Amino acid sequence: MTALIFQKLAAMFIVVAFGWLAGRRRWLGEGDAARLLGAIAFTIFVPALLFRTAARLDLAALPWRTLGAFFVPSVLLLLAVYAFQRRAARRAGDAARASARAITVVYGNAVQLGIPLAAALFGDAGLGLHLTLVSLHGLTLLTVLTLLVEHDLAQASPAQALADTLRSTVRNTVVHPVVLPLLAGLAFNATGLTLPELIDELLAMLGTAVVPVCLVLIGLSLEHYGTRVPSRAVLVLSALKLLAMPALVLAVAHWGFGLAGTALAVVVMMAAMPVGSNALIFAQRYRSGEAEATAAIVVSTLAFTATAPLWLALLSRF
């Protein structure tokens, strides 16, 4: 990997360290600062970013074959992990665990690491494809995960009829800080209008806060939860994200969708990204596996320095 990627990694870990120190020194008070910051990110900064992204999408120009080559295997892996974990989650009495682990496996750090990596390795053409994938990353994966987790939470309610379960699932999925701004953004997009300059600037300003806030949040969570996490679970989730997901995307994209060259490299490296901070925000919102998600983010990001060169070497054969 280039020096630029290592610099990005170093900068990320320095900001995470600041978050850890803030938690250790109680700079943000004696309460649960990690949960408060996660709630702020999930209800203010992330919705602003998602609405602006959806409102500005050029739907007519999307490369649908490339998108399918990434999102079809990603959603299949998401559903497979979710289905495998769901029975154990029910036994543990944690209705959200299956979805929390599924997002850890499929949702990568496509912005902080993905954008500089795509720019450095694949040039403008590759970066354009990567940004297109990023623009639909949350829209596709977070919407599916929200539907699954809200259904499980509604179903876990005692003595709730099927109709009530479905009604609760639909209501909580739509009226949600991830899905609602996406739907509103797409609805605005369909009108053909352009965001007023002031509104666009405001949303852009709020959206830029997502990255630093999430990095500080990871540091706060590390200090709060420590390392009290079964290392086997973290290692398995990290291995699935760094090895199984890019392998599946490579197979489906190349032999299923016929991708080659830059397009193939972009979708595989997008899949090979370490666990993204949205996994922690999602886990905190549903109070399930916060410590596990935090550890998986750190472990997979460190391991990425070893796995990324391996995937690049393999892609050179294609």
GIKA-V256242 format. One record per residue. N is the residue number from 1. PHI is phi in whole degrees, -180 to 180 (NA if undefined). OMEGA is omega in radians with two decimals (none if undefined). NEAR is the number of other ideal C-beta (glycine too) atoms within 12 Angstrom. Layout:
N/PHI/OMEGA/NEAR ; N/PHI/OMEGA/NEAR
This chain:
1/NA/-3.10/25 ; 2/-78/3.10/18 ; 3/-61/3.14/11 ; 4/-59/-3.12/18 ; 5/-67/3.12/31 ; 6/-64/3.09/20 ; 7/-65/3.10/18 ; 8/-62/3.10/33 ; 9/-61/-3.14/32 ; 10/-61/3.13/19 ; 11/-62/3.11/20 ; 12/-60/-3.09/35 ; 13/-69/3.07/27 ; 14/-66/3.11/18 ; 15/-66/3.06/26 ; 16/-60/3.12/35 ; 17/-63/3.06/22 ; 18/-61/3.10/26 ; 19/-63/3.12/37 ; 20/-62/-3.13/30 ; 21/-65/3.11/19 ; 22/-61/3.09/27 ; 23/-69/-3.13/33 ; 24/-64/-3.09/18 ; 25/-87/-3.13/16 ; 26/58/3.12/15 ; 27/-66/-3.12/18 ; 28/-102/3.11/26 ; 29/98/-3.06/14 ; 30/-91/-3.13/11 ; 31/-78/3.12/14 ; 32/-83/-3.08/22 ; 33/-65/-3.12/29 ; 34/-63/-3.13/37 ; 35/-68/3.12/26 ; 36/-65/-3.14/24 ; 37/-66/3.09/37 ; 38/-62/3.12/39 ; 39/-65/3.11/23 ; 40/-63/3.14/28 ; 41/-62/-3.03/39 ; 42/-76/-3.06/35 ; 43/-107/-3.14/23 ; 44/-123/-2.99/26 ; 45/-72/-3.13/36 ; 46/-64/3.09/42 ; 47/-59/3.12/33 ; 48/-62/3.12/35 ; 49/-63/-3.09/40 ; 50/-69/3.13/43 ; 51/-62/-3.11/36 ; 52/-63/3.13/34 ; 53/-62/-3.12/37 ; 54/-66/-3.10/36 ; 55/-69/-3.06/34 ; 56/-102/-3.12/25 ; 57/-63/3.01/27 ; 58/-94/-3.01/17 ; 59/-62/-3.09/20 ; 60/-70/-3.05/10 ; 61/-101/-3.08/14 ; 62/-69/3.09/21 ; 63/-83/-2.95/28 ; 64/-63/3.13/16 ; 65/-66/3.11/22 ; 66/-67/3.11/36 ; 67/-62/3.11/34 ; 68/-63/-3.12/26 ; 69/-65/3.10/35 ; 70/-94/-2.98/48 ; 71/-79/3.10/37 ; 72/-62/3.11/26 ; 73/-67/3.13/34 ; 74/-64/3.14/42 ; 75/-68/3.09/32 ; 76/-62/3.10/26 ; 77/-66/3.09/36 ; 78/-56/-3.11/41 ; 79/-67/3.13/24 ; 80/-67/3.11/22 ; 81/-64/3.13/36 ; 82/-59/-3.12/33 ; 83/-64/-3.13/19 ; 84/-67/-3.07/20 ; 85/-87/-2.95/36 ; 86/-65/-3.13/28 ; 87/-65/3.11/14 ; 88/-63/3.12/19 ; 89/-64/3.12/30 ; 90/-65/3.14/16 ; 91/-63/-3.12/12 ; 92/-80/-3.11/18 ; 93/72/-3.14/12 ; 94/-121/-3.02/27 ; 95/-64/-3.06/30 ; 96/-93/-3.01/37 ; 97/-63/-3.09/38 ; 98/-60/3.13/37 ; 99/-70/3.13/42 ; 100/-64/3.11/47 ; 101/-75/3.12/44 ; 102/-65/-3.14/46 ; 103/-69/3.10/50 ; 104/-64/-3.10/52 ; 105/-80/-2.98/48 ; 106/-110/-3.03/47 ; 107/-98/-3.05/49 ; 108/-98/3.10/49 ; 109/-81/-3.01/43 ; 110/-83/-3.08/39 ; 111/-103/-3.06/36 ; 112/-58/3.13/36 ; 113/-100/-3.01/42 ; 114/-64/-3.09/39 ; 115/-66/3.11/32 ; 116/-65/3.12/30 ; 117/-67/3.13/40 ; 118/-63/3.14/37 ; 119/-66/-3.08/25 ; 120/-73/-3.02/25 ; 121/-95/-2.95/33 ; 122/-119/3.10/30 ; 123/72/-3.06/15 ; 124/-63/-3.12/15 ; 125/-64/3.13/20 ; 126/-67/3.12/31 ; 127/-63/3.10/26 ; 128/-61/3.09/24 ; 129/-64/-3.13/40 ; 130/-62/3.14/41 ; 131/-64/3.07/29 ; 132/-65/3.08/33 ; 133/-63/3.14/41 ; 134/-61/-3.09/37 ; 135/-63/-3.14/35 ; 136/-107/-3.09/36 ; 137/-58/-3.14/41 ; 138/-69/-3.12/44 ; 139/-55/-3.07/33 ; 140/-83/-3.00/29 ; 141/-72/-3.12/45 ; 142/-68/3.10/43 ; 143/-66/3.12/30 ; 144/-61/-3.12/34 ; 145/-65/3.12/44 ; 146/-64/3.10/41 ; 147/-60/-3.12/31 ; 148/-66/-3.06/38 ; 149/-70/3.13/42 ; 150/-68/3.06/35 ; 151/-64/-3.13/30 ; 152/-66/3.13/35 ; 153/-67/3.11/31 ; 154/-66/-3.13/27 ; 155/-68/-3.12/26 ; 156/-76/3.13/26 ; 157/-67/-3.08/19 ; 158/-65/3.02/10 ; 159/55/3.12/9 ; 160/-100/-3.11/17 ; 161/-70/-3.11/13 ; 162/-59/-3.13/14 ; 163/-63/3.11/11 ; 164/-67/3.11/17 ; 165/-62/3.14/23 ; 166/-65/-3.14/18 ; 167/-64/3.13/18 ; 168/-66/3.13/24 ; 169/-62/-3.12/29 ; 170/-64/-3.11/19 ; 171/-62/-3.08/20 ; 172/-73/3.08/29 ; 173/-77/-3.10/30 ; 174/-76/3.14/21 ; 175/-83/-2.98/18 ; 176/-143/-3.08/32 ; 177/-67/3.04/33 ; 178/-100/-3.01/45 ; 179/-74/-3.07/34 ; 180/-61/3.10/25 ; 181/-65/3.07/35 ; 182/-66/3.12/37 ; 183/-63/3.12/25 ; 184/-65/3.12/27 ; 185/-65/3.11/35 ; 186/-67/3.10/25 ; 187/-64/3.09/16 ; 188/-65/3.12/25 ; 189/-58/-3.08/26 ; 190/-67/3.12/15 ; 191/-74/-3.11/12 ; 192/81/3.14/12 ; 193/-82/3.08/14 ; 194/-111/3.12/13 ; 195/-60/3.03/25 ; 196/-55/-3.03/12 ; 197/-57/-3.13/10 ; 198/-65/-3.14/10 ; 199/-65/3.12/20 ; 200/-61/3.13/22 ; 201/-65/3.12/15 ; 202/-62/3.14/20 ; 203/-64/3.12/32 ; 204/-62/3.14/22 ; 205/-64/3.11/17 ; 206/-66/-3.12/25 ; 207/-66/-3.13/32 ; 208/-67/3.13/19 ; 209/-77/-3.05/24 ; 210/-59/-3.05/36 ; 211/-64/-3.12/31 ; 212/-64/3.13/25 ; 213/-63/-3.13/38 ; 214/-68/3.11/43 ; 215/-67/3.06/40 ; 216/-62/3.12/37 ; 217/-60/3.11/49 ; 218/-62/3.12/51 ; 219/-63/3.09/37 ; 220/-59/-3.11/43 ; 221/-69/3.08/44 ; 222/-61/3.14/35 ; 223/-67/-3.08/29 ; 224/-71/-3.05/32 ; 225/-92/-3.11/31 ; 226/65/-3.13/17 ; 227/-114/-3.10/17 ; 228/-80/-3.11/16 ; 229/-136/3.07/28 ; 230/-59/-3.05/15 ; 231/-62/-3.13/16 ; 232/-63/-3.13/14 ; 233/-63/-3.14/26 ; 234/-64/-3.13/33 ; 235/-65/3.13/21 ; 236/-66/3.13/26 ; 237/-62/3.13/43 ; 238/-66/3.13/37 ; 239/-66/3.09/26 ; 240/-62/-3.13/36 ; 241/-69/-3.02/45 ; 242/-86/-3.04/38 ; 243/-119/-3.05/30 ; 244/-69/-3.09/27 ; 245/-64/3.11/45 ; 246/-64/3.10/41 ; 247/-65/3.12/25 ; 248/-66/3.12/33 ; 249/-64/3.11/44 ; 250/-59/-3.11/34 ; 251/-64/-3.09/25 ; 252/-69/-3.09/30 ; 253/-67/-3.06/39 ; 254/-80/-3.06/26 ; 255/-90/3.13/16 ; 256/-92/-3.08/20 ; 257/-107/3.07/25 ; 258/71/3.12/16 ; 259/-77/3.07/31 ; 260/-152/3.05/21 ; 261/62/-3.04/20 ; 262/-62/-3.12/25 ; 263/-60/3.12/34 ; 264/-65/-3.12/36 ; 265/-62/-3.10/40 ; 266/-65/-3.09/46 ; 267/-69/3.14/51 ; 268/-69/3.13/52 ; 269/-70/3.01/48 ; 270/-62/3.12/52 ; 271/-70/-3.07/47 ; 272/-83/3.13/45 ; 273/-62/3.08/50 ; 274/-68/-3.09/47 ; 275/-58/-3.11/48 ; 276/-89/-3.08/42 ; 277/-67/3.09/50 ; 278/-62/3.08/45 ; 279/-63/3.11/49 ; 280/-71/3.13/48 ; 281/-61/3.12/45 ; 282/-62/-3.13/46 ; 283/-62/3.13/44 ; 284/-69/3.14/39 ; 285/-60/-3.08/35 ; 286/-100/3.06/38 ; 287/52/-3.11/22 ; 288/-144/3.02/33 ; 289/69/-3.13/41 ; 290/-61/-3.12/37 ; 291/-65/3.14/31 ; 292/-64/3.13/40 ; 293/-64/3.13/49 ; 294/-60/-3.12/44 ; 295/-64/-3.14/35 ; 296/-65/3.10/48 ; 297/-62/-3.10/51 ; 298/-68/-3.10/38 ; 299/-63/-3.09/33 ; 300/-69/3.12/42 ; 301/-68/3.07/36 ; 302/-65/-3.11/24 ; 303/-69/-3.14/28 ; 304/-58/3.12/41 ; 305/-63/3.10/24 ; 306/-97/-3.05/22 ; 307/-79/-3.11/32 ; 308/-60/3.10/39 ; 309/-61/3.12/21 ; 310/-66/3.12/23 ; 311/-68/3.10/33 ; 312/-66/3.11/26 ; 313/-65/3.12/16 ; 314/-66/3.14/22 ; 315/-65/3.13/32 ; 316/-64/3.11/14 ; 317/-80/-3.13/14 ; 318/-100/none/22
